[in-house]
Amino acid sequence: MIVHTLVYRFPEQADEEEVRTFFGGLRDLALDSGLVSGFGWRPHVLLPVDEHAKGMTATHVAQFSCADVATLQAFSERPGVHEFIAKWRGRLDYEAAYANHEEMLPSGSGGSTMYHTEHTVTVEASADVVYEVLADIGGYAKLFPPTEASVLLEESETHQIARLVVDVSGQRQSWVTRRDLDRARRTISYRQLDNAPMVEFMGGDWRALPLDEHRTQLVITHDFAARPTEQVPSREKATELLRAAVERNSHADLDAVRQESERRAKEAGSAA
């Protein structure tokens, strides 16, 4: 397996939604080619020392894998790849560096694959109302039926850290999640810090995108990889269960946020 690691630096004025669109297009370009077996991207986790580091400090990192060097070369030489890079370099004016290498960290028998999903629903409520529902993590036990408890451990204007206890496919699981809040853009990025037993990585974001003054496109994304456990020793089975849970819970969570947002919007309209 050959891994292609990309390090990006986008300018400070780059629009966050444009950057997401860029990575979404890159993911589709890679996976739709049939030559790339896995793709993932994340923002760079900024450390205080990075402010004084020499050289280029990344804002984002992406990585995908191919079966061998020949397959990676075949992908890199596709005309569509060069067209995509030329279009987005002119649009976002980013810097990039890359490295091709074999997998460096063992990940257990068979290795793990990162999956990405995106689900969406239209909500008959303003984006501000939807965002307030999403940001109220203390109310998640009432909002989402599988959530048994949500305990806030740390909070500021821009982040939350909480422990969740959730029924996952009939199994009671607990994990700690960090959520980075962007009220201006009405987005919440999340990632598990203390993973659930069957999860090697779980992250993603909620986005409340205004369609007009009273309608919102609500989006939830997941980036995740499964790992075997004592109860589920097969990585393939763990992946199957986790993918099914993400699919099922995404629809249920979107519908729960939609219903609560529309209830609040209707209640506010009646009060006015």
ROTOR-814494 format. One record per residue: x, y, z of N, C-alpha, C, O in turn; residue in three letters; residue number from 0. Coordinates in steps of 0.05 Angstrom, whole numbers. Layout:
# ROTOR-814494
    n_u    n_v    n_w   ca_u   ca_v   ca_w    c_u    c_v    c_w    o_u    o_v    o_w code pos
      X      Y      Z      X      Y      Z      X      Y      Z      X      Y      Z  ALA NUM
...
END
This chain:
# ROTOR-814494
    n_u    n_v    n_w   ca_u   ca_v   ca_w    c_u    c_v    c_w    o_u    o_v    o_w code pos
     17    -24      0      0      0      0     18     25      0     36     28     17  MET   0
     12     43    -19     27     68    -20      8     91    -12    -14     93    -21  ILE   1
     18    108      7      2    130     17     13    156      5     37    161      4  VAL   2
     -5    173     -3      1    200    -14     -9    221      7    -33    224     11  HIS   3
     10    234     20      3    254     40      7    282     29     28    288     18  THR   4
    -14    298     32    -14    326     22    -16    345     45    -32    342     63  LEU   5
      1    366     45      1    386     66     -6    413     52      8    421     34  VAL   6
    -27    425     61    -37    450     49    -35    474     68    -38    471     92  TYR   7
    -31    497     56    -33    522     70    -51    541     54    -43    551     33  ARG   8
    -75    545     64    -93    563     51    -90    592     63    -84    594     87  PHE   9
    -93    612     47    -90    640     58   -112    645     79   -133    633     79  PRO  10
   -106    664     97   -124    670    119   -151    678    109   -172    673    122  GLU  11
   -153    692     86   -178    702     76   -194    680     61   -216    686     52  GLN  12
   -183    656     59   -198    635     45   -224    628     59   -225    625     83  ALA  13
   -246    627     43   -272    621     54   -273    591     63   -266    573     47  ASP  14
   -282    586     87   -283    559     98   -300    540     81   -293    517     77  GLU  15
   -322    551     71   -340    534     55   -327    527     28   -330    505     18  GLU  16
   -311    545     17   -296    540     -7   -275    518     -2   -272    500    -19  GLU  17
   -262    519     21   -242    498     27   -256    471     30   -245    451     20  VAL  18
   -279    470     42   -294    445     45   -302    435     17   -300    411     12  ARG  19
   -310    453      0   -318    445    -27   -294    434    -42   -296    414    -57  THR  20
   -270    446    -38   -246    436    -51   -240    408    -42   -235    391    -59  PHE  21
   -240    402    -16   -234    375     -7   -255    355    -15   -249    332    -20  PHE  22
   -280    364    -16   -302    346    -25   -297    339    -54   -301    316    -62  GLY  23
   -289    358    -71   -284    352    -99   -260    334   -102   -259    317   -119  GLY  24
   -239    339    -86   -215    322    -87   -221    294    -78   -212    275    -91  LEU  25
   -237    291    -58   -246    264    -49   -261    250    -71   -255    226    -77  ARG  26
   -280    263    -84   -296    250   -105   -278    243   -129   -281    222   -140  ASP  27
   -260    261   -136   -241    256   -158   -225    231   -153   -221    215   -170  LEU  28
   -215    229   -128   -198    206   -121   -214    180   -120   -206    161   -133  ALA  29
   -235    180   -105   -250    154   -101   -265    145   -126   -267    122   -131  LEU  30
   -275    165   -142   -289    158   -167   -270    147   -188   -280    135   -208  ASP  31
   -244    151   -185   -225    142   -205   -223    111   -205   -214     99   -225  SER  32
   -230     99   -183   -226     70   -180   -197     62   -174   -191     39   -172  GLY  33
   -179     82   -172   -151     77   -167   -143     82   -138   -122     73   -129  LEU  34
   -160     97   -124   -154    105    -96   -172     89    -78   -196     88    -82  VAL  35
   -160     77    -57   -176     59    -40   -186     73    -15   -204     63     -2  SER  36
   -175     96     -8   -185    110     16   -176    139     15   -155    145      4  GLY  37
   -192    157     26   -185    186     26   -195    198     52   -217    192     62  PHE  38
   -180    217     63   -188    232     86   -174    259     87   -152    262     76  GLY  39
   -186    278    101   -174    304    105   -183    316    131   -205    310    141  TRP  40
   -165    332    143   -172    345    169   -157    371    170   -137    375    157  ARG  41
   -168    391    186   -153    415    192   -128    408    208   -128    390    224  PRO  42
   -107    424    204    -83    421    221    -89    429    249   -103    449    254  HIS  43
    -80    414    269    -84    420    297    -62    439    305    -39    431    308  VAL  44
    -69    465    309    -49    485    314    -38    484    343    -54    482    362  LEU  45
    -12    484    345      2    485    371     13    513    375     20    526    355  LEU  46
     16    523    399     27    550    403     54    553    390     60    575    381  PRO  47
     71    532    390     98    535    379     97    539    349    116    549    337  VAL  48
     75    531    336     72    534    307     74    563    298     82    569    275  ASP  49
     66    582    316     67    610    309     95    620    303     99    640    289  GLU  50
    115    606    314    143    615    311    160    594    295    184    597    294  HIS  51
    146    574    284    161    553    270    172    564    243    160    581    230  ALA  52
    195    553    235    207    560    210    194    542    188    186    520    194  LYS  53
    193    553    164    182    537    142    151    540    141    140    557    155  GLY  54
    138    524    125    110    526    121     95    510    143     99    486    146  MET  55
     77    523    156     59    510    175     32    506    161     20    524    151  THR  56
     23    481    162     -2    474    147    -26    486    160    -27    492    184  ALA  57
    -47    489    144    -74    494    155    -92    469    152   -111    466    168  THR  58
    -85    452    133   -100    427    129    -82    405    119    -61    410    107  HIS  59
    -90    380    124    -75    357    114    -94    337    101   -116    333    112  VAL  60
    -86    325     79   -103    305     66    -85    281     61    -61    283     59  ALA  61
    -98    258     58    -83    233     53   -100    213     39   -124    209     45  GLN  62
    -88    200     19   -103    178      6    -83    156      0    -59    160      0  PHE  63
    -94    132     -5    -77    109     -9    -84     95    -35   -107     95    -45  SER  64
    -64     82    -47    -66     67    -72    -53     40    -68    -36     36    -50  CYS  65
    -59     21    -84    -49     -6    -81    -19     -7    -84     -5    -22    -69  ALA  66
     -7      8   -103     22      8   -108     30     33   -122     13     50   -128  ASP  67
     56     36   -127     66     60   -140     55     64   -168     48     86   -175  VAL  68
     52     42   -183     41     45   -210     13     56   -210      5     71   -227  ALA  69
     -3     47   -191    -31     57   -189    -31     86   -181    -47    102   -192  THR  70
    -14     94   -163    -12    122   -155     -4    139   -179    -15    161   -183  LEU  71
     15    130   -194     25    144   -218      2    147   -238     -1    168   -250  GLN  72
    -13    125   -242    -35    126   -261    -55    147   -253    -66    161   -270  ALA  73
    -61    149   -227    -80    169   -218    -69    197   -222    -83    214   -232  PHE  74
    -44    201   -214    -32    228   -216    -30    238   -245    -29    262   -249  SER  75
    -30    220   -264    -27    227   -292    -54    231   -306    -54    237   -330  GLU  76
    -76    227   -293   -102    231   -305   -106    261   -311   -101    277   -294  ARG  77
   -116    267   -335   -120    296   -342   -138    310   -322   -134    334   -316  PRO  78
   -159    297   -312   -177    310   -294   -164    319   -268   -172    339   -257  GLY  79
   -143    305   -260   -128    313   -236   -114    340   -240   -116    358   -223  VAL  80
   -101    343   -263    -87    368   -269   -106    391   -273   -101    414   -265  HIS  81
   -129    385   -285   -149    406   -289   -160    415   -262   -165    439   -258  GLU  82
   -165    396   -244   -175    403   -217   -156    420   -202   -163    441   -190  PHE  83
   -130    413   -202   -110    428   -188   -107    456   -199   -106    476   -184  ILE  84
   -107    459   -225   -104    485   -238   -127    503   -231   -124    527   -225  ALA  85
   -152    492   -231   -175    508   -225   -175    518   -196   -180    542   -192  LYS  86
   -169    500   -177   -170    508   -150   -146    524   -140   -148    541   -122  TRP  87
   -123    520   -153   -100    537   -145   -105    566   -153    -98    584   -138  ARG  88
   -118    570   -176   -125    597   -185   -147    609   -168   -149    633   -165  GLY  89
   -164    591   -157   -187    601   -142   -181    607   -112   -190    627   -101  ARG  90
   -164    590   -100   -158    593    -72   -129    602    -66   -123    610    -44  LEU  91
   -112    601    -86    -84    611    -84    -70    598    -59    -59    612    -42  ASP  92
    -71    571    -58    -59    557    -35    -31    548    -41    -23    546    -65  TYR  93
    -16    541    -20     10    528    -22      6    498    -15    -12    491      1  GLU  94
     22    481    -27     19    452    -21     46    438    -23     63    446    -39  ALA  95
     49    417     -7     72    399     -9     61    371     -6     39    367      5  ALA  96
     76    352    -16     66    324    -14     89    305    -10    113    311    -15  TYR  97
     82    281     -2    102    259      1     88    233     -5     65    228      3  ALA  98
    102    215    -19     92    188    -25    108    168     -8    132    170     -7  ASN  99
     94    150      6    108    133     24     91    108     30     67    108     26  HIS 100
    104     88     40     90     64     50     77     71     76     86     90     90  GLU 101
     57     55     84     45     59    110     66     57    132     82     39    132  GLU 102
     66     77    150     87     78    171     78     67    198     95     58    213  MET 103
     52     68    204     42     59    230     25     34    227      7     34    211  LEU 104
     31     13    242     15    -11    240    -13     -5    251    -16      9    270  PRO 105
    -33    -17    238    -61    -12    246    -76    -38    251   -100    -38    249  SER 106
    -61    -59    257    -74    -84    263    -78   -101    238    -71    -92    216  GLY 107
    -89   -124    241    -93   -142    218   -110   -130    197   -133   -122    202  SER 108
   -100   -129    173   -116   -120    150   -115    -90    147   -123    -80    126  GLY 109
   -107    -75    168   -107    -46    165   -135    -34    167   -155    -49    164  GLY 110
   -137     -8    171   -163      5    173   -166     24    150   -147     33    138  SER 111
   -191     29    143   -198     47    121   -215     70    132   -233     65    148  THR 112
   -209     94    124   -224    117    132   -248    120    114   -245    119     89  MET 113
   -272    124    125   -296    128    110   -306    157    114   -303    168    136  TYR 114
   -319    167     94   -332    194     96   -361    192     87   -367    179     66  HIS 115
   -379    203    103   -407    204     95   -417    233     98   -406    248    114  THR 116
   -438    239     83   -450    265     85   -480    262     82   -490    250     62  GLU 117
   -496    272    101   -525    270    100   -537    298    104   -525    315    118  HIS 118
   -560    303     93   -571    330     94   -602    329     94   -614    309     86  THR 119
   -613    350    105   -643    353    105   -649    383    105   -634    399    114  VAL 120
   -672    390     94   -681    417     93   -699    422    118   -717    407    124  THR 121
   -694    444    132   -708    451    156   -724    477    152   -713    497    142  VAL 122
   -749    477    160   -765    501    158   -762    518    183   -780    522    198  GLU 123
   -738    528    185   -730    546    207   -705    561    199   -691    552    182  ALA 124
   -700    583    212   -676    599    205   -651    584    214   -651    567    231  SER 125
   -629    591    201   -603    579    208   -595    585    236   -582    569    249  ALA 126
   -602    609    247   -596    615    274   -610    597    294   -598    588    314  ASP 127
   -636    591    288   -651    573    306   -638    545    305   -635    533    326  VAL 128
   -632    536    281   -620    509    278   -593    508    293   -588    488    307  VAL 129
   -577    528    290   -551    528    304   -554    527    334   -539    513    348  TYR 130
   -574    542    345   -578    541    374   -586    513    384   -577    505    406  GLU 131
   -601    498    368   -608    471    375   -582    454    375   -578    438    394  VAL 132
   -566    457    355   -541    441    353   -522    448    375   -508    430    386  LEU 133
   -520    473    383   -500    481    403   -508    473    432   -491    474    450  ALA 134
   -533    466    436   -543    459    463   -537    430    469   -555    413    470  ASP 135
   -511    424    473   -503    396    477   -514    385    503   -518    361    506  ILE 136
   -520    402    522   -532    393    547   -560    381    544   -569    366    561  GLY 137
   -573    388    522   -600    378    516   -600    354    498   -622    346    490  GLY 138
   -577    343    492   -576    321    473   -590    296    482   -601    280    466  TYR 139
   -590    291    509   -603    267    519   -633    268    514   -646    247    510  ALA 140
   -645    292    513   -673    295    506   -678    296    476   -698    287    466  LYS 141
   -658    307    462   -661    311    433   -658    285    417   -673    279    399  LEU 142
   -637    270    424   -630    245    410   -637    221    427   -623    216    447  PHE 143
   -657    205    420   -664    182    436   -642    163    443   -642    152    466  PRO 144
   -622    157    425   -601    138    433   -582    149    455   -568    134    468  PRO 145
   -582    176    459   -564    189    478   -576    187    506   -597    198    511  THR 146
   -563    172    524   -573    169    551   -564    191    569   -578    198    588  GLU 147
   -540    202    564   -530    223    581   -510    240    566   -496    230    548  ALA 148
   -509    266    572   -490    285    561   -480    302    583   -494    319    594  SER 149
   -454    299    591   -443    314    613   -422    333    603   -401    325    592  VAL 150
   -426    359    606   -408    379    597   -384    380    615   -387    385    639  LEU 151
   -360    376    605   -335    376    621   -320    403    619   -307    411    638  LEU 152
   -322    416    596   -307    441    592   -322    457    570   -333    446    552  GLU 153
   -322    484    573   -336    500    554   -325    528    552   -317    539    572  GLU 154
   -324    539    528   -317    567    523   -335    577    501   -353    563    492  SER 155
   -330    601    492   -346    612    470   -341    597    444   -358    597    426  GLU 156
   -318    584    442   -311    571    416   -308    541    418   -301    528    398  THR 157
   -312    529    442   -309    500    443   -325    487    465   -332    501    484  HIS 158
   -330    462    463   -343    446    484   -328    419    486   -321    408    465  GLN 159
   -325    408    510   -316    381    514   -337    367    531   -343    377    553  ILE 160
   -347    344    522   -368    331    537   -365    301    536   -353    290    517  ALA 161
   -375    288    556   -377    258    556   -405    250    549   -425    259    561  ARG 162
   -408    233    528   -433    223    520   -436    194    526   -416    178    524  LEU 163
   -459    186    534   -466    157    538   -488    151    518   -510    163    520  VAL 164
   -483    133    500   -501    129    477   -506     99    473   -488     82    476  VAL 165
   -531     92    465   -538     65    457   -530     62    427   -543     74    410  ASP 166
   -510     46    422   -500     42    394   -507     13    386   -494     -5    395  VAL 167
   -527     10    369   -535    -17    360   -539    -36    383   -531    -59    382  SER 168
   -552    -26    404   -558    -43    427   -536    -45    447   -540    -59    468  GLY 169
   -513    -32    443   -491    -33    462   -488     -5    474   -487     15    460  GLN 170
   -486     -4    501   -483     21    515   -453     29    514   -436     15    524  ARG 171
   -448     52    500   -420     60    497   -417     89    506   -436    105    506  GLN 172
   -393     96    515   -387    122    525   -361    133    512   -342    118    508  SER 173
   -361    159    507   -336    171    496   -336    201    502   -357    213    509  TRP 174
   -313    213    500   -310    242    504   -307    255    476   -291    246    460  VAL 175
   -322    276    472   -321    290    446   -313    319    450   -321    332    469  THR 176
   -298    329    431   -291    358    430   -306    370    407   -306    359    385  ARG 177
   -319    393    411   -334    407    391   -324    435    389   -323    450    408  ARG 178
   -315    443    365   -306    470    360   -329    486    347   -338    479    325  ASP 179
   -337    508    360   -360    523    352   -353    548    335   -335    563    343  LEU 180
   -366    551    313   -363    575    296   -390    587    292   -404    581    273  ASP 181
   -398    605    311   -425    616    310   -429    633    285   -451    634    274  ARG 182
   -409    648    276   -412    665    253   -419    649    228   -436    657    212  ALA 183
   -407    625    225   -412    609    201   -433    587    207   -441    572    190  ARG 184
   -442    586    232   -462    566    241   -452    537    236   -467    521    225  ARG 185
   -428    532    243   -417    505    240   -405    495    267   -396    511    283  THR 186
   -406    469    271   -395    456    294   -379    432    284   -390    414    273  ILE 187
   -352    433    288   -335    411    281   -331    394    306   -327    405    328  SER 188
   -331    368    304   -329    351    327   -309    328    321   -304    321    298  TYR 189
   -297    317    343   -281    293    340   -280    280    368   -280    293    388  ARG 190
   -279    254    368   -277    239    392   -249    241    403   -230    235    389  GLN 191
   -246    248    429   -220    248    442   -215    222    456   -192    211    455  LEU 192
   -235    211    469   -234    185    483   -253    168    468   -277    168    473  ASP 193
   -243    152    449   -260    138    430   -278    116    443   -271    104    463  ASN 194
   -300    112    429   -317     89    436   -302     64    429   -284     65    412  ALA 195
   -308     41    441   -292     16    438   -288      8    409   -266     -2    403  PRO 196
   -307     11    392   -305      1    365   -295     22    345   -294     17    321  MET 197
   -287     45    355   -280     68    338   -250     73    340   -239     78    361  VAL 198
   -237     73    316   -209     81    315   -207    112    312   -189    124    323  GLU 199
   -225    123    296   -226    152    292   -255    159    286   -268    145    270  PHE 200
   -264    182    297   -291    192    290   -290    223    292   -283    234    313  MET 201
   -297    236    270   -299    265    270   -317    274    248   -329    257    233  GLY 202
   -321    299    245   -339    310    224   -349    337    232   -336    351    248  GLY 203
   -371    345    220   -382    371    228   -412    372    222   -423    357    206  ASP 204
   -424    391    236   -452    400    231   -450    427    217   -434    444    224  TRP 205
   -467    431    197   -468    457    183   -497    465    179   -513    450    169  ARG 206
   -504    489    188   -530    501    184   -528    522    163   -519    545    169  ALA 207
   -535    516    138   -531    534    115   -558    547    108   -577    534    101  LEU 208
   -559    574    111   -584    588    105   -592    586     75   -576    593     58  PRO 209
   -617    578     70   -628    579     43   -642    605     38   -641    617     17  LEU 210
   -656    614     59   -668    641     59   -673    647     89   -662    634    106  ASP 211
   -689    667     94   -692    677    122   -705    656    140   -701    656    164  GLU 212
   -721    638    128   -736    618    145   -730    589    138   -744    571    148  HIS 213
   -711    584    121   -705    556    113   -675    551    114   -659    569    108  ARG 214
   -668    527    122   -640    520    126   -633    493    115   -650    474    117  THR 215
   -610    490    102   -600    464     94   -582    455    116   -560    466    121  GLN 216
   -590    434    130   -575    422    152   -558    399    142   -569    381    130  LEU 217
   -532    399    147   -514    379    137   -498    367    161   -489    382    178  VAL 218
   -496    341    161   -478    328    180   -459    310    165   -467    295    147  ILE 219
   -433    312    171   -413    295    158   -399    278    179   -397    286    203  THR 220
   -390    255    171   -374    237    189   -349    228    174   -351    220    150  HIS 221
   -327    228    187   -302    215    178   -295    195    199   -291    203    222  ASP 222
   -293    170    192   -290    150    213   -275    125    203   -275    119    180  PHE 223
   -264    111    222   -251     85    218   -257     67    241   -258     76    264  ALA 224
   -262     41    236   -269     22    257   -245      6    266   -225      5    252  ALA 225
   -247     -5    289   -226    -23    299   -240    -47    313   -261    -44    324  ARG 226
   -227    -70    312   -239    -94    325   -238    -91    355   -222    -76    366  PRO 227
   -256   -105    369   -257   -106    398   -258   -135    407   -259   -154    390  THR 228
   -258   -139    433   -260   -166    443   -287   -179    435   -288   -202    429  GLU 229
   -308   -162    436   -334   -172    429   -337   -175    398   -352   -193    389  GLN 230
   -324   -158    383   -325   -159    353   -296   -161    343   -285   -140    335  VAL 231
   -284   -184    343   -256   -187    336   -249   -183    306   -226   -180    300  PRO 232
   -269   -183    289   -264   -180    260   -266   -150    253   -287   -137    259  SER 233
   -245   -139    240   -246   -111    232   -268   -107    211   -281    -86    211  ARG 234
   -272   -127    194   -292   -124    173   -320   -122    186   -336   -106    178  GLU 235
   -325   -138    207   -351   -138    220   -354   -112    236   -376   -100    236  LYS 236
   -332   -103    249   -333    -77    263   -340    -54    244   -356    -37    251  ALA 237
   -327    -55    221   -332    -34    201   -361    -35    191   -374    -14    189  THR 238
   -371    -59    187   -399    -62    178   -418    -51    199   -437    -36    192  GLU 239
   -414    -57    224   -431    -47    245   -429    -17    248   -450     -4    252  LEU 240
   -405     -6    247   -401     23    250   -414     38    227   -427     58    231  LEU 241
   -410     28    203   -422     42    179   -452     41    181   -465     61    175  ARG 242
   -463     19    190   -492     17    192   -503     37    214   -523     49    211  ALA 243
   -488     39    236   -496     57    258   -494     86    249   -512    102    255  ALA 244
   -473     93    234   -470    121    224   -493    127    205   -505    149    207  VAL 245
   -500    109    187   -521    113    168   -548    117    183   -563    136    177  GLU 246
   -554     99    201   -579     99    215   -581    124    233   -602    138    232  ARG 247
   -560    130    248   -561    152    267   -561    179    252   -572    199    263  ASN 248
   -548    181    229   -547    206    215   -576    215    207   -583    238    212  SER 249
   -591    197    196   -619    203    189   -636    210    214   -651    229    213  HIS 250
   -632    194    235   -647    199    259   -640    226    272   -657    241    281  ALA 251
   -614    232    273   -604    257    285   -614    281    269   -622    301    280  ASP 252
   -612    280    243   -621    302    226   -651    307    230   -659    330    233  LEU 253
   -666    286    232   -695    289    235   -701    300    263   -720    317    266  ASP 254
   -686    292    283   -691    303    310   -685    333    311   -700    348    323  ALA 255
   -662    341    299   -656    370    299   -676    385    283   -684    407    290  VAL 256
   -685    374    260   -705    387    244   -731    392    260   -742    414    260  ARG 257
   -740    371    273   -766    373    288   -764    394    310   -782    410    314  GLN 258
   -742    393    325   -738    412    347   -735    441    337   -746    459    349  GLU 259
   -721    444    315   -717    471    304   -743    482    294   -750    506    299  SER 260
   -759    466    280   -784    475    270   -804    480    292   -820    499    290  GLU 261
   -802    465    314   -819    470    337   -813    497    349   -831    513    356  ARG 262
   -787    503    353   -778    529    364   -786    552    346   -795    573    355  ARG 263
   -783    548    320   -790    569    301   -820    575    302   -828    598    301  ALA 264
   -836    554    303   -865    557    304   -873    571    330   -891    588    330  LYS 265
   -860    563    352   -866    574    378   -859    604    379   -874    620    390  GLU 266
   -836    611    367   -828    639    366   -847    655    348   -853    678    355  ALA 267
   -856    643    326   -875    657    309   -902    662    322   -914    683    319  GLY 268
   -911    643    338   -936    646    353   -934    668    374   -953    683    378  SER 269
   -911    669    387   -907    689    408   -906    717    397   -914    736    409  ALA 270
   -895    719    372   -894    745    359   -921    754    351   -924    776    339  ALA 271
END
